[in-house]
Amino acid sequence: MTHLARTAGLTAAVAAVAVTGSLATSALLGMGASETTHIAASLAPAAVATVLASIAAPRVLRHAPTSTRFVAVALIAIVIALANLAVLALEMVVRGDDAKILVILLVYALGAGIAVAVALTRTTAPAFDRLEDTVRAFASGDLSARAGRLGAGREIDALATTLDGMAAQLEDLRGRERQIETTRKDLMTAVSHDLRTPLASLRAMVEAVDEGVVRDPETIRRYVGEMRASVGQLSAMVDDLFELSQIDAGAIQTETRRVRLDDIVGSVLASIEPHASEKRLALHADLGRAADVRCSPRMTRVLQNLVMNAVRHTPADGTVSVVARRDGDRVELAVEDSGEGVAAEDIERIFEPFYRADPARSGAGAGLGLTLAKRIVEGVGGSISAQTLDAGGARFSVLLPVR
């Protein structure tokens, strides 16, 4: 059904209701059947005129401003009323002075209708102007513009609210895009910087061996060991970067497999035990009621990074502990060490890619372990934080939802 047909149908229904109302009024006034039929016949031309006016008005006033449309409504109503009066006068239903009085009343009604139309326009026109200015601001790139509450009626206020909500979402999306772009640039800069050191070391040692600068077996053996360490560092960095890209792609949200927390802690501590033994570090675990909590298998990588970080920065004969506690629908998993802790100025930045804290937290790592841990934890709906313990040492805490 076309717009024209829908308009005509709606207008015909309105005309039918008007005629029916007139006939009902006639019946209530005690008019006979013949008089009622006569009035219905007299109203038929007005009903036809109403239908035609309703069909023509949308086409004629399609591009007209709101004020013109309101005035047109008042004019059409009064013109139809005058036409009805003329028909009644011709039919001698209304005579002489009565017709004059009705004409005067209708003219007065016309003025009142136009006045009300203009008054309504004055309340709605500024609202439309404000909406237009807001949309123009959006088009020019200013997503901070807001229409606010217009006070011009429920529909217009709803439109303004929807527009402001859309703008807020777009502004938030743009902010995220800028943050991602800034992070990407910083990451590329940091990757380039961190790759340069092991690559320069490898190149220097390879050239020394290739050009015969180093010939004795002992020095060559030492160079081979250093080259292996540099290759391992590069390999670990590439693995971390690859896993970071997977996390950004939303891989965690599609995972459904769950692993018991005690299994994760047991496997991580078993894999790191040889490194801890070299420094004579004691590894402890206390999971309490959280032992049977099931979580993402990616938490293995998170815990491995945190425990290895603690082992790397804890002096010999120290301790590293993994503790967990369950509180309702959340579980806290923490790694504590007896090292020198984290400086206050480094707490906020320690999870940034390639960020190096003070000497107590710098080392041979690729600089992505804590960043990777943070991305994984946030990917499963949790949070991670770091603090320095009053008794010394650092504490990395992970809060996870229990599903």
Summary of the structure (lengths in Angstrom):
residues: 403
radius of gyration: 40.4
end to end distance: 51.3
largest distance: 132.3
contacts: 1163
relative contact order: 0.06
helix: 66%
strand: 10%
